[in-house]
Amino acid sequence: RGYAVLSLGYFGMEGVPPDLANIPLEYFGRAIKWMHAQKSVDPERIAAMGMSRGGELVLLLGATFPEIKAVVAYVPSGVIWPGLSRIPTPDVPAAWTRDGEAVAFMPNPPPDVEAWSKPPVVLTPTFHAAMSMRAREEWPEIKVEKINGPILMFSGSDDQMWPSLMLADIAAQRLLRHNFLHRFEHVTYAGAGHFIPFPYSPVITEIFHPVAKTMMALGGDAVANAAADCDSWARLLGFLAASL
């Protein structure tokens, strides 16, 4: 398609933290500088794209680094969630840090033993529970209004991993409240789940989670998920062509 793409690993690989915990945002800033140094890259045409926690991340990166000129967030969250660790610890880790300090995050909900005993585990209710533990004005929303370019978000109405429709809408509502200067769109797919990849990918409604080490429900059905894959791909290509 003519784009230079860097797929950046940030946990669970050599040289980076083993878990999605205490990931420094400065790491991504260095990646942006590296991209700027490549002859094939126009520094005025840098976009960030991610899915799930990566969708949360790219909204945060866009709000942090003005060098990012467009953001595509699949099933994202407009609020920041805790880190994920394979080994339980008494202190809940932050997912992201900046200048050595934890970026504020939502509380973890009380563990739902019954839900975890019946894989594939449906996690969406636990996110609703966590949000009810803190007053609305205390939610650590991402300052998406600081993003220096257009935004495209996708969500599924039957997302069983987390309530991406509501979480993406938190970002959309914040953009409206702050009279965001750039174009933005939140596209939600009726009946689709958490996994919205490129077209003709295998349609899956559950997955073995690499951190939780159990089967997790993604939601949706084959027809709705496949339709979301195709439509979102076309929208993505049109968005990038218009934005970069």
N, C-alpha and C positions, 0 to 999 in steps of 0.2 A: 504493500500500500504506500510505500515511499517514506515511512516514518522510521527514524532511528530509535530503537527501544532498548532501555536498560531494565531488566527484571532484577530487582534488588532484594536479596535475602537479608533479613534483619533479626532472625533468631533461629535456633536449631541447626546452625551451620558452623563450620570452622571459622573462628575469628569474630564471631558475634555471640551474644548471650544465648544460653541453651534454651531458655523459655521466653515467652512473650511477657517479659517483665523488666522494668527499668531500662527501656530502650531509649538511648539519648537522641533527641531530635537533631542534634548537631551531626550525627552520622548521615542523615539524609541531606543536610546542608552541604556536606562534603561531596555527596553524590551529585548534587546539582552543579557544584563547581567542576567536578570531573566531566559532566556532560558538556558544560560550557567550553571545556578545553578541546573537545572533539571537533575535527574539521567538518564532519558531516552534520553538525548540529547548529541550528540558528538559535542563539541564546534568547531571542525574543519569542521563541515558539516552543516553550517547555510546558508540558502538561503532566499531571500526576493522575494515575488511575489505580484503584484498588477495590477489593471485594471484602465484605464482612468486617472484621477488625481492620483489614486493609482499607475498607471504605471509610471507617472512622478516621484512620490514620491520614488518608489523603485530604480529607476536609481539614484536619488539624495542620497538615503541612502547608496547604494553601493559605491558611490563616496566619502561618508563621513566616513563610518565605515568599516575599513579593516576586521573586524570580519565576514562580509558577504562574503561568498565564491562563490555565484552564484546568478544571478538575472534573474527573468522571468517577463517581462513587456508586458501586454496586452494593445493594442491600446494606447501606451504611448506618451510622448512628450520629445524630447531632449532639449527643452528650458523650462524655468520656467514661469508659468502664475500667475496672481494675485489671491488673495484669493476670496472666495465667501461668501457673507453675505446676510442673509434674510432681514435685515434692511439696506436700502441704507444709505451711509455715504458720506460726502464730500471728504474724503480721501480714496483712494483705498487701502484696506489692503493687506499686503503680505500674501501669503499662508503659508510660512514657515519662521521660525526664527532660528538663531544659535547664541549662546552666547548673547542672548537678542537683536540681531540686525536682521533686515529684510534681508532675502535672496533676492537678486535682481530679478526682474520679468519684463515680457513684459508689455507694456502699454495696457490699455483697449481700444478697438476700439470705435468710436462714436456709440451711440445707434442707432440701425436700427428699428425704430418704426414700419415700414411696416412688417418686418419679425416677430416681436413679436406679431403683431395683427392677425397673421394667423397660429394658432397652427395646427399641431405640428410644433414647431419652428425649422427651419434649421439654425444651428449656424456656420457651417463650413465657410461660406463666411466672417463672422465677424472675425474669426481668421486670414484669409488671409489679411483682412483689417488691423488688428493690426500689422501684420508682415511687412506690407508695410509702417508703420508709423515710423519705425526705420531702420537705415542702417544695412545691414547684419552683419557687424563686431561688431555691438553693441548689438546683440541678447544675452541675458543671457543664454548661453548654459550650460547644466550640464556637469561637467568635468568627463564624463563617462570613460575616459582613466584611471582614478584612481581606477576603480572597480577591486577588488582583486579576480577575477575569471571569468568564462564564462558568457555570456549574451545571452538570447533568447528573441526576441521581435516579437510580432504579430500585424498586422494591417489589416484594410479592405479598399479596394479601393473606396467603396461607403459610407464611414463613413460620416454621416451628423451631428454628434455632434462636431467633430473637425477633421482636416485633418490628421488622424493618420498615413497614409502612409508617408506623407511628414515629419511629426514631428518625427516619429521613424527613418526616413532616416537621419535626422539631426544628431542623435546620432550615427548611423552607419557610416556616412561620417567622423565624428569626430574621431571615433575609428580608421578608416583607416589612417587619417592624422597623428595620434599619434602612429602609428605602435603598436597597442594594442597587448599585449603579450598573451592574452588568446583567446579562441575560442568565436566567436560571430556569431549570425545569425539573420537576419530580414526577417521574413516570412510574405508576404502579400497575402491576399485572394481576387481574382477578384470578384467584385460584392457583397462582404460582407460588413456589416455595423460596427457600434461601439460596438455592444454587441456580444462577442465571449466567451461564458461560456463553461462548460463541456458538453459532448454529451447528446443528448436526453432531453435537457432543452427545455422549451417552446420557440419557435422561435418568437421573437418580433422585430418590426421595429420602435416602438415609445414607450415612457415611460413618466409617470408623474414625473417630476423632483422634488425631495424633498426640494430643496433650492429655485429654480425659481418658484415653485408652478404653473406650466403649463405643457402641453404636449410638449415633445421634440422629434424631429425626430432622430432616430438612424441610419437609412439607411439599405441598403441591401434588400434581399428578402429571402423567406423561404428556397429555395434550396441552395443558396450561403451561407447563415448563418449556416444552418445545416451542410453543408460540412465543413465549417471552424471550427465548434465546434468539429467534429469528428477528423479531421486532426490535429488540434492544441493539442488536448488531447493526442494523440499518441506521438506527438513530445515533449510535456511537460514531459511525463513519461520517454521517452528515454533520454531527456536532464538531468533530475534529477538523473537518474540512472548512467549516465556517469560523472556527475559533483560533486556528493556528496559522 
